[in-house]
Amino acid sequence: MKLFSFWRSLATYRVRIALNLKAITPDEVIQVNLMKGEQREAAYRAVNPMMAIPALIDGDGPALFESLAIIEYLDETHPNPPLLPRDARGRARVRGLSQLVACDSHPLIVPRVREYLAHEFKFDEAAVAKWCRHWHTAAITALETHLKDKATGRYCHGDAVTMADVCLASQAAGAKFFNVDTAPFPNFTRIVDELSKLDAFARAHPLKQPGAPTAA
């Protein structure tokens, strides 16, 4: 198994958490430095034409791509512990919470979007940061409302870790990168604090990865 990774990638953070929860150690972790544009080089474009990470190669066949698709693949091929509830409504809720992060919020603040804002619309660094804080806050505001639901327990859905928690952790890490104040969101903050106590989440954190700065 090969994982294409970068320390600051929130999407790859999600996959690392899932791998840790499943006690899977990739045979090889290949660093793709997004800040240096390595995702646009021909070698990586052959792996993922979208020029995004993560990508996962498991056995024969083309690479798997998109963090949620990879996580569900891992959940199906390594079913313990399960990251999706058994009931249809529960699975829909967990997928909805996950997609709110991975599909509605995160795509708006990735490097290619920030670069486009700067190069095409001449956003300065402060304007780009304001853009990122806006979309992070919008997502956390929605998450906070959903987490008031009675289906929430110790974690996002009940008392077992699910894919929604994996995504919540990545949203929290991104919020710190862009200096988003999460204090007004007590349910979000409580669950993030609970997740930070789990080894699978702590080991996967961006700042614990090769190449990460001592502070970010």
Sequence and secondary structure as in RCSB ss.txt:
>XXXX:A:sequence
MKLFSFWRSLATYRVRIALNLKAITPDEVIQVNLMKGEQREAAYRAVNPMMAIPALIDGDGPALFESLAIIEYLD
ETHPNPPLLPRDARGRARVRGLSQLVACDSHPLIVPRVREYLAHEFKFDEAAVAKWCRHWHTAAITALETHLKDK
ATGRYCHGDAVTMADVCLASQAAGAKFFNVDTAPFPNFTRIVDELSKLDAFARAHPLKQPGAPTAA
>XXXX:A:secstr
 EEEE TT HHHHHHHHHHHHTT   SEEEE  GGGTGGGSHHHHTT TT  S EEE SSSS EESHHHHHHHHH
HHS SS SS SSHHHHHHHHHHHHIIIIIIGGGSSHHHHHHHHHHH   HHHHHHHHHHHHHHHHHHHHHHTTST
TB SSSSBTS  HHHHHHHHHHHHHHHTT   TT HHHHHHHHHHHTSHHHHHH GGGSTT  S  
